[in-house]
Every structure is written in C-alpha cells, then in structure tokens.
Amino acid sequence: MGIIKATMSAIGGGLADQWLEVLEADNMGDNTLFTKGVKVRKNDKRNSNKKGTEDYISNGSVIHVYPNQFMMLVDGGKIVDFTAEEGYYKVDNAAAPSLFAGGFGASIKESFSRVKFGGVPSTSQKAYFVNLQEIKGIKFGTRNPISYFDSFYNAELFLRAHGTYSIKITDPIKFYTEVIPKNADRVDISAINEQYLNEFLEALGAAINSMSADGIRVSYVVSKSRELSRYMQNELDADWKELRGMEVLSVGLGGLSYDEKSREMIDIRNQGAMLGDASIREGYVQGAVARGMEAAGSNANGAAQAFMGMGMGMNAGGGFVGAASASNQAQMERDAAKAPAAPAGGWTCSCGQTNTGKFCSECGSPKPAPSGSWTCACGAVCTGKFCPECGSPRPAAEWFCTECGAKNEASAKFCSECGKRK
C-alpha cells in the first residue's frame, strides 16, 4: 500500500466521480496535535462507493494534505507510507511506499524504518494527520517556590513563576509511536498535558537554577524569555526531542513573585545599598530633622515646650545630627576625589561611566552633543560655521518676533504674523 502524488490535471473537475474516496484531516484547531482523516462529501450522490467498508481505504482513493500537516497511512496499526509535502495523493495498494519526506529528509525516514509494516495488508486502514504548526498558549505555573541564589543580593531567594509556553512536533513518526495513545483518533494538547506539564515544571526549575549559576540577577529573569527558552530546550532535549519527537519552542514568563522572607531580604538589601550613598544618608538625616521640627510645631500642648524638649534631646544626643552631617560630607568629598576624571577627548555619561567612544560602554547611551552644536544634512555633528565633513555652511537660525512671539524662517525679514521688522 503506497501513495502516488497526483497532478492537478489528473484531478481537475471530477475528482469524486473518478476516485472512490476523498480524505482529508478532520477539524484541526490551534491546540490539536493529531487527528484522523475523514471522508470529504461522504454522502455525495455522485460517490460510487456506497458499500465501502469502514476503516478501509479503497485502491485509487485521494488524500488531501494541507500546509503544516504530516499525513500517515496506517495499516493494522503500522505506518506503511507518509508524506510531509502538501498536495493531492492517490492511494495505490499495489505500489511500494513512496515516502514523500518533505523538509524532514533522512531523519523521518530513519524513524519510519524502525516501525515500518513488513506483512500483508490487514483489514483496518486509516489516514492520520499530525499538526506541524507551533502549539501556542500552553499555560504553566509553579506549584512550589523555586530556589534562586542571586549573587547581587548574596542570598538564596525563593520565587514562583507563571506564563505560557509553546511546543512544536519535529519528528511526527516518533511522536505518533511514543506519545499518541493507542486507538486514538484525535488528541488535543489538553488530553496529554498533565504528564508533560510536570516534566516542563521540573525542567523549568533546573533552567532557572542554571540562570542563577550564570550570574543573571533575579530581577532580569522576566526580560530574558529567549534565553530561558534555550535553557529549557537544553533541559528537555533528551526526553522530548530525542525520545518523543517534540521540543519546546518558546517560553513566555508572565511574571515572578517572591515569598515573604525573600521580599523582606530584597527590601533590606536595597535600603542598605541606598543608605551606603553618603548623599542619600545626608538627605535622610536632614529630612529626619525637618520632620521632627514639623512635628514639634504642630504639638497641641505648645510649640515652645516641644521645641525645648527637642533641643534637650539633641543636646543629650551629643550633637548627633552635626556629627552625622560632617561624616556624610567627608564621605562625599572622598567619593568625588576617587571618581576617575574623563580621559582627554572623553566624556562622562549620566550613569557615571567615563567613555571615549560615541556610546556609553555601560548603558549604551549616545554621547551628548556639545553645547551650541548643530547637525549637518550629511549627519555630522558640527560646532563651527562650516561642516568639517562636507563643507556645508551652518544654516541660519530661525527667529521669534519680539512683538507677538511668532516663529519665523531665518530668511524672513518681517514677522509673518504681525509684520514687525526683524
């Protein structure tokens, strides 16, 4: 039993009259992985096969194969022929398998060689179709927190992740033999997702741990979906691609959430980092003093008494505010002295990085244009009266009327709104 690719001229016009059956895939939605072939125009009055046997494909029948579909002829549960190329195919029970591999090449034929049917045809013949499109929007969510050591925080954090992922079938024959339940005529992703979701979540934990080992900050994980997809593919390749003929194509993280203790540790670390800056500490001290004075002024028992108590408290504190401010100022002076000066011809970015090129090596921001500069039509940034690249003169500046404030072109001698002379 085999298939022969039919030409359009052979099909034209009277397909149902010439051949006994016309088959195509049953309804194949976005989440459909696998479905049986069904007869087209089964009850058409022109169909001459009125007494055909169920699950038997008559010699000369035609099978429609559409884009992103993989069709298999199955005889007694064994695959006897297949095609990965779209088009019309005629069934020839006397022909040897033709094996139209399409873009899958030798790899799919190797899978076929392991499961090919070596006996005589049985009484059950079917056409099955595998969906080769990306199966998208498979939801996931971690049931238990995943540990993540973040070197920036120098702490073991625990987080949960949720989002969606997609898969693609890369070896349809292997997928059919290893994944599709016996005697199933239709399989959607929801029917088999429980097992693979558990494996996906296990691999997700390993992938996130790998990102931790590579030094990626936990707050950057959500923005690195592409990298996470590659991590997942590495984790699942052996079990999914090699054994089951499918792979994870993409992972979209909807978000991360931390447990309570991890959130507290992050807040403490961030506060400590902020207060490590002398200028922020000085602002905090001055703000505390201002808030104390404001509270004293609003004291219902008398501002004078409150200010007296406040002064006594400050004296008792041994001049803490003055000492703290002096310490902060000294630290800011030391930091300023340590700050590297921009090299000759260099510039300092707003992020604090000193650079010599046209873009900041730390954040990628472009070098700011010098004061009073102008951009030539050739793209060069100039400071003089002529462009050093092409020699074009600096364009005359537009002017604003002193009478009405209207904007006028540089060549205009009178205001276009009120007529006042330039």
C-alpha positions as CSV (number, residue, x, y, z in Angstrom):
1,M,0.0,0.0,0.0
2,G,1.5,3.3,-1.0
3,I,0.7,6.8,-2.2
4,I,1.4,8.4,-5.6
5,K,1.4,12.2,-5.9
6,A,-1.4,13.3,-8.2
7,T,-1.0,16.1,-10.7
8,M,-3.6,18.9,-10.9
9,S,-4.5,17.9,-14.4
10,A,-5.5,14.5,-13.3
11,I,-7.7,15.8,-10.5
12,G,-9.4,18.6,-12.4
13,G,-13.2,18.7,-12.2
14,G,-14.4,15.3,-11.5
15,L,-12.4,14.0,-8.5
16,A,-15.3,12.4,-6.7
17,D,-16.5,10.7,-9.8
18,Q,-13.2,9.2,-10.8
19,W,-11.9,8.0,-7.4
20,L,-13.8,6.2,-4.7
21,E,-13.0,8.2,-1.7
22,V,-11.6,11.6,-0.9
23,L,-10.0,12.0,2.5
24,E,-8.6,15.0,4.4
25,A,-7.8,15.8,8.1
26,D,-10.7,16.2,10.5
27,N,-11.1,19.7,12.1
28,M,-7.6,20.7,13.2
29,G,-7.6,23.6,15.7
30,D,-4.8,25.6,17.3
31,N,-4.5,23.0,20.1
32,T,-4.9,19.9,18.0
33,L,-1.9,17.6,17.9
34,F,-3.3,14.6,16.0
35,T,-6.4,13.7,14.1
36,K,-7.9,11.0,11.9
37,G,-8.6,11.5,8.2
38,V,-12.3,11.8,7.3
39,K,-14.1,11.4,4.0
40,V,-15.0,14.5,2.1
41,R,-18.5,14.6,0.6
42,K,-19.2,11.2,2.2
43,N,-22.9,11.3,1.3
44,D,-22.5,12.9,-2.1
45,K,-24.9,11.3,-4.6
46,R,-22.0,11.0,-7.1
47,N,-19.9,8.8,-4.7
48,S,-19.9,5.4,-6.3
49,N,-18.5,3.7,-3.1
50,K,-21.9,3.2,-1.4
51,K,-21.0,0.0,0.3
52,G,-17.4,0.7,1.3
53,T,-16.0,-1.0,4.4
54,E,-15.4,1.3,7.4
55,D,-11.7,1.9,8.1
56,Y,-10.6,0.6,4.7
57,I,-9.1,2.9,2.2
58,S,-10.1,1.8,-1.3
59,N,-7.5,1.5,-4.0
60,G,-7.5,4.7,-6.0
61,S,-8.7,7.0,-3.2
62,V,-7.4,10.5,-2.9
63,I,-6.0,12.2,0.2
64,H,-5.7,15.9,0.6
65,V,-2.7,17.2,2.6
66,Y,-2.6,20.8,3.5
67,P,0.3,23.0,4.7
68,N,1.8,22.2,8.1
69,Q,0.2,18.7,8.1
70,F,2.0,15.4,8.2
71,M,-0.1,12.5,6.8
72,M,0.5,8.8,7.6
73,L,-1.2,5.8,6.0
74,V,-1.6,3.2,8.8
75,D,-2.5,-0.4,8.1
76,G,-3.3,-2.6,11.1
77,G,-1.6,0.0,13.5
78,K,1.6,0.1,11.4
79,I,2.7,3.0,9.3
80,V,3.1,1.9,5.7
81,D,3.6,5.3,4.0
82,F,3.7,9.0,4.8
83,T,4.1,12.5,3.3
84,A,5.2,15.8,4.7
85,E,4.5,17.6,1.5
86,E,1.2,19.4,0.8
87,G,-0.7,18.3,-2.2
88,Y,-3.1,15.6,-3.5
89,Y,-2.1,11.9,-3.2
90,K,-3.6,8.8,-4.8
91,V,-3.6,5.6,-2.8
92,D,-2.1,2.6,-4.7
93,N,-2.4,-0.7,-2.8
94,A,0.0,-2.3,-5.3
95,A,2.7,0.3,-5.0
96,A,5.7,0.3,-2.7
97,P,5.9,3.2,-0.2
98,S,6.9,6.4,-1.8
99,L,7.7,8.3,1.4
100,F,7.4,12.0,0.5
101,A,9.5,13.3,3.3
102,G,9.3,17.0,2.5
103,G,11.5,19.1,4.7
104,F,12.2,16.4,7.2
105,G,14.6,14.5,4.9
106,A,16.5,11.4,6.1
107,S,15.7,11.8,9.8
108,I,12.0,11.0,9.3
109,K,12.8,8.1,7.0
110,E,15.1,6.7,9.7
111,S,12.2,6.8,12.2
112,F,10.0,5.1,9.6
113,S,12.5,2.3,9.1
114,R,12.1,1.3,12.8
115,V,8.3,0.9,12.7
116,K,7.6,0.0,9.0
117,F,5.0,-2.7,8.3
118,G,6.5,-5.9,6.9
119,G,3.5,-8.1,6.4
120,V,0.4,-8.2,4.2
121,P,-2.3,-5.5,4.5
122,S,-4.7,-6.0,7.3
123,T,-8.4,-5.1,7.3
124,S,-8.0,-1.8,9.1
125,Q,-6.6,1.0,7.1
126,K,-6.6,4.6,8.2
127,A,-5.1,8.0,7.3
128,Y,-3.8,10.1,10.3
129,F,-2.6,13.7,10.4
130,V,-0.1,15.3,12.7
131,N,-0.2,19.1,13.2
132,L,3.2,20.6,12.4
133,Q,2.3,24.2,13.5
134,E,3.5,25.7,16.7
135,I,1.2,24.8,19.5
136,K,0.9,28.0,21.5
137,G,-0.5,29.3,24.7
138,I,0.1,26.3,27.0
139,K,-0.3,27.7,30.5
140,F,2.0,26.8,33.4
141,G,2.5,27.9,37.0
142,T,5.0,26.6,39.6
143,R,3.3,24.7,42.4
144,N,6.3,25.2,44.8
145,P,8.8,28.0,45.1
146,I,12.0,27.7,43.1
147,S,15.3,28.5,44.9
148,Y,17.4,31.1,43.2
149,F,20.8,32.3,44.5
150,D,21.3,35.8,43.5
151,S,25.0,37.0,43.8
152,F,23.9,40.6,43.8
153,Y,21.8,40.2,46.9
154,N,24.2,37.4,48.1
155,A,21.1,35.5,49.2
156,E,19.1,32.4,48.4
157,L,15.7,33.6,47.2
158,F,12.5,31.7,46.6
159,L,10.2,32.6,43.8
160,R,7.2,31.4,41.8
161,A,6.8,31.7,38.0
162,H,3.8,31.7,35.7
163,G,3.3,32.1,32.0
164,T,2.8,30.2,28.8
165,Y,5.0,28.1,26.5
166,S,4.7,26.6,23.1
167,I,5.9,23.3,21.5
168,K,6.5,22.0,18.0
169,I,6.5,18.5,16.7
170,T,9.8,17.9,15.0
171,D,9.6,14.1,14.3
172,P,5.9,13.2,13.6
173,I,6.5,9.4,13.3
174,K,8.3,9.3,16.6
175,F,5.6,11.5,18.1
176,Y,2.9,9.1,16.8
177,T,4.6,6.0,18.1
178,E,5.7,7.3,21.5
179,V,3.1,9.9,22.5
180,I,-0.3,9.2,20.8
181,P,-2.5,6.8,22.9
182,K,-3.4,3.5,21.3
183,N,-6.5,3.6,19.1
184,A,-6.9,7.4,19.5
185,D,-8.5,9.2,16.6
186,R,-8.0,12.7,17.9
187,V,-5.6,14.2,20.5
188,D,-5.6,17.8,21.8
189,I,-2.8,19.2,24.0
190,S,-5.2,19.2,27.0
191,A,-5.5,15.4,26.8
192,I,-1.8,14.7,27.4
193,N,-0.7,17.9,29.1
194,E,-0.6,16.7,32.7
195,Q,2.4,14.4,32.3
196,Y,4.3,16.9,30.1
197,L,3.4,19.9,32.3
198,N,5.0,18.1,35.3
199,E,8.2,17.4,33.3
200,F,8.1,21.0,32.0
201,L,7.9,22.5,35.5
202,E,10.8,20.2,36.7
203,A,12.9,21.4,33.7
204,L,11.8,25.0,34.4
205,G,13.3,24.8,37.9
206,A,16.5,23.4,36.5
207,A,16.7,26.1,33.8
208,I,16.1,28.9,36.3
209,N,18.8,27.4,38.6
210,S,21.1,27.5,35.5
211,M,20.4,31.1,35.0
212,S,21.3,31.7,38.7
213,A,24.6,29.8,38.2
214,D,25.3,32.1,35.2
215,G,25.1,35.2,37.4
216,I,21.8,36.6,36.0
217,R,20.1,38.9,38.5
218,V,16.7,37.6,39.6
219,S,15.0,40.9,38.6
220,Y,16.3,40.3,35.0
221,V,14.8,36.8,34.5
222,V,11.4,38.0,33.2
223,S,13.1,40.1,30.5
224,K,15.1,37.1,29.3
225,S,12.4,34.9,27.8
226,R,14.6,33.9,24.8
227,E,17.5,32.8,27.0
228,L,15.0,30.9,29.1
229,S,13.7,29.1,26.0
230,R,17.2,28.0,25.2
231,Y,17.8,26.8,28.7
232,M,14.5,24.8,28.6
233,Q,15.4,23.2,25.2
234,N,18.7,22.1,26.7
235,E,17.0,20.6,29.7
236,L,14.2,18.8,27.8
237,D,16.0,17.8,24.5
238,A,16.9,14.3,25.7
239,D,13.4,13.5,26.9
240,W,11.2,15.4,24.5
241,K,13.1,15.8,21.2
242,E,15.1,12.6,21.1
243,L,12.6,10.3,22.6
244,R,9.2,11.9,21.7
245,G,9.8,13.9,18.6
246,M,8.8,17.3,20.0
247,E,10.5,20.3,21.6
248,V,9.9,23.5,23.5
249,L,9.9,26.4,21.0
250,S,9.3,29.4,23.3
251,V,8.7,30.3,26.9
252,G,6.8,33.5,27.9
253,L,7.1,34.4,31.6
254,G,4.0,36.2,32.7
255,G,5.7,37.2,36.0
256,L,7.7,36.3,39.0
257,S,6.7,36.6,42.7
258,Y,8.7,36.1,45.8
259,D,7.8,34.5,49.1
260,E,7.5,36.8,52.1
261,K,11.0,36.2,53.5
262,S,12.7,36.7,50.1
263,R,10.8,40.0,49.7
264,E,12.0,41.2,53.1
265,M,15.6,40.3,52.2
266,I,15.4,42.2,48.9
267,D,14.0,45.3,50.7
268,I,16.7,45.2,53.4
269,R,19.4,44.9,50.7
270,N,18.0,47.7,48.6
271,Q,17.7,50.0,51.6
272,G,21.3,49.2,52.7
273,A,22.5,50.0,49.2
274,M,20.8,53.3,49.2
275,L,22.0,54.3,52.6
276,G,25.5,53.4,51.6
277,D,25.5,56.5,49.4
278,A,26.7,59.4,51.6
279,S,24.5,62.0,49.8
280,I,21.4,59.8,50.4
281,R,22.3,59.4,54.1
282,E,22.7,63.2,54.4
283,G,19.3,63.8,52.8
284,Y,17.8,61.2,55.2
285,V,19.4,63.0,58.3
286,Q,18.2,66.4,57.2
287,G,14.7,65.0,56.4
288,A,14.5,63.5,59.8
289,V,15.4,66.8,61.4
290,A,12.8,68.6,59.3
291,R,10.1,66.1,60.2
292,G,11.0,66.5,63.9
293,M,10.7,70.3,63.7
294,E,7.4,70.0,61.8
295,A,6.0,67.6,64.5
296,A,7.1,70.0,67.2
297,G,5.4,72.9,65.6
298,S,2.1,71.0,65.4
299,N,2.3,69.9,69.0
300,A,-1.1,70.7,70.6
301,N,0.5,71.2,74.1
302,G,2.6,74.1,72.9
303,A,5.3,74.5,70.3
304,A,7.7,76.3,72.7
305,Q,7.6,73.3,75.1
306,A,8.0,70.9,72.2
307,F,11.0,72.8,70.8
308,M,12.5,72.9,74.2
309,G,12.2,69.2,74.6
310,M,13.6,68.7,71.1
311,G,16.6,70.9,71.9
312,M,17.3,69.0,75.1
313,G,17.1,65.7,73.2
314,M,19.5,66.9,70.6
315,N,21.9,68.2,73.3
316,A,21.6,64.9,75.1
317,G,22.5,63.1,71.8
318,G,25.8,64.7,71.8
319,G,25.3,66.7,68.6
320,F,24.4,63.5,66.6
321,V,23.0,65.5,63.6
322,G,26.1,67.6,63.3
323,A,28.4,64.7,63.5
324,A,26.4,62.6,61.0
325,S,26.3,65.5,58.5
326,A,30.1,66.1,58.9
327,S,30.7,62.4,58.3
328,N,28.4,62.3,55.2
329,Q,30.1,65.4,53.8
330,A,33.5,63.9,54.3
331,Q,32.4,60.7,52.6
332,M,31.0,62.6,49.6
333,E,34.3,64.5,49.3
334,R,36.3,61.3,49.3
335,D,34.0,59.7,46.7
336,A,34.4,62.8,44.5
337,A,38.2,62.6,44.8
338,K,38.1,58.9,43.9
339,A,35.9,59.4,40.8
340,P,38.1,59.0,37.7
341,A,38.4,62.0,35.5
342,A,37.2,61.7,32.0
343,P,40.2,61.0,29.7
344,A,41.4,63.5,27.1
345,G,38.7,63.7,24.5
346,G,36.4,61.6,26.7
347,W,33.1,62.3,28.2
348,T,31.1,61.1,31.3
349,C,27.7,59.5,30.8
350,S,24.7,60.3,33.1
351,C,25.1,56.9,34.6
352,G,28.6,57.8,35.8
353,Q,30.7,55.8,33.3
354,T,33.6,57.6,31.6
355,N,33.9,56.9,27.9
356,T,35.9,57.7,24.8
357,G,33.6,56.4,22.1
358,K,30.3,57.6,20.7
359,F,28.2,55.4,23.0
360,C,28.4,54.6,26.7
361,S,30.1,51.3,27.4
362,E,27.9,50.7,30.4
363,C,24.4,51.7,29.4
364,G,24.7,52.3,25.7
365,S,23.5,56.0,25.8
366,P,24.9,58.1,22.9
367,K,27.5,60.7,23.5
368,P,25.7,64.1,24.2
369,A,26.2,66.7,21.6
370,P,28.4,69.7,22.6
371,S,26.8,72.9,23.6
372,G,26.0,75.1,20.6
373,S,26.4,72.3,18.1
374,W,24.3,71.7,15.0
375,T,23.7,68.7,12.8
376,C,24.6,68.9,9.1
377,A,22.4,67.4,6.4
378,C,25.2,64.8,5.9
379,G,24.7,63.6,9.6
380,A,27.9,65.1,11.1
381,V,27.6,67.0,14.4
382,C,29.4,70.3,14.0
383,T,30.4,73.3,16.2
384,G,31.8,75.8,13.7
385,K,30.3,77.7,10.9
386,F,31.0,75.0,8.3
387,C,30.6,71.2,8.3
388,P,34.1,69.5,8.6
389,E,32.8,66.5,6.7
390,C,31.1,68.1,3.6
391,G,31.9,71.8,3.9
392,S,28.2,72.9,4.0
393,P,27.6,76.2,5.9
394,R,25.7,76.3,9.1
395,P,22.1,77.0,8.4
396,A,20.7,80.3,9.6
397,A,18.7,80.1,12.8
398,E,15.0,80.7,12.9
399,W,13.9,83.8,14.9
400,F,11.0,84.8,17.1
401,C,9.1,88.1,16.8
402,T,9.7,90.3,19.8
403,E,6.2,91.8,19.3
404,C,3.9,88.8,19.0
405,G,6.3,85.9,19.6
406,A,5.6,84.2,16.3
407,K,8.3,81.8,14.9
408,N,9.7,82.8,11.5
409,E,12.1,81.3,9.0
410,A,15.7,82.5,9.1
411,S,15.4,84.2,5.7
412,A,12.3,86.2,6.6
413,K,12.9,89.9,7.2
414,F,9.4,90.6,8.5
415,C,7.2,88.7,11.0
416,S,4.7,86.5,9.2
417,E,2.0,87.2,11.9
418,C,2.3,90.9,12.7
419,G,4.6,92.4,10.1
420,K,7.2,93.7,12.5
421,R,10.7,94.0,11.0
422,K,13.3,91.6,12.2
